[in-house]
Amino acid sequence: MTAPVNSDGRGVPSMGRGARPDLHARIANALHWSLAIPRNRIDILVQGDWVTLRGVVKRSYEKSCAEAMAQRVPGVAGVRNEIEVQPENSF
């Protein structure tokens, strides 16, 4: 089961050129079930076996946890972490 992960609420997976839907689904599933990562705040872009994470979170550990979870998914060669950290009073 895969949950929507787009920070803008579109509900559509972000997959780029050379996307691998299976890899995207596995990463989305891993992020969805992690309690340390806020749901629906991170976009996942898959290009071949590289993953780009984008979005906005409130704490730096949420950013680092998302990167670590994505990196552990089988088939991921590398992760570009473009997630922004904005403290709670900035939202």
N, C-alpha and C positions, 0 to 999 in steps of 0.2 A: 504494500500500500504506500503510495507516494502522496505527500501533502504539498499544497501550493507553497512556494518559497519566495515569491516576488515581493520586494519591499514596497512597491507601488500599488499592490492590490490587484494587479491584472489577472492573477491566477493562471497565467500561461508560462510554462517553463522558458527560460532564456537559453537558447541554444544557437551557437554561431555556425559559421561555415566549417564543415568537417566534423559536425557534432556527432556524438555517440549517445543516442537516447538511453541506452542501457546504463552507461556510466553516469549520466545526469540523474537518472532515477535512483541509482544506488547512493549517490552523494546527497540528493534531496532527502532520501529516507534516513540517512545517518544524521543529518542536521535536524530533521524533524523530531527525532526521538531523543536528542540530547537536551537535557534539562538546563544546561549552561548557555544555550543559544536561543535567543528570542525567536519565536516563530514569525514567519512572514516579514522578516526584515532583511533577508539576505537573498540576493539574486545569484544564480549559478550560471556561468557561461562555460560551455565545454567546447574546446577546439582540439580535436584529435585526442591525445591523452593528457593535455594540459587543461587546468581548471582555473577560471578567474572568479573570485568572489567579490561581490559589490553590495553595498548597502550601508546602513547606519545603525550602530548599536550604542548603548549607553556606557558600557564599561570595556576596558581594554582586554580583560580576560575573555569576554564574549568573542572578540575578534580573534584572539589567539586560539581559542577552543575550536572555532569554526574552521580555521586553517588546519589545525591538527586533525580534526575529524575527516576533512576532505582528503588530506594527505594519506590517511590510513586506508582509504577505499581502494581495493584491488583494481589495478588498471590505471591509476593516476600516476603520471610521471612527475608532475610538479603543480604547485599552486601559486597563483598570483593573488595576493591578498590586498584588495583595494577597498576593504571595508573601512569606513570612517568611524571614529569614536567621538561622539558628542555627549558630554555629560548631561544628566537628567534635566538640569535647569536650562539647557540649550534647546530642548524640544519644543 
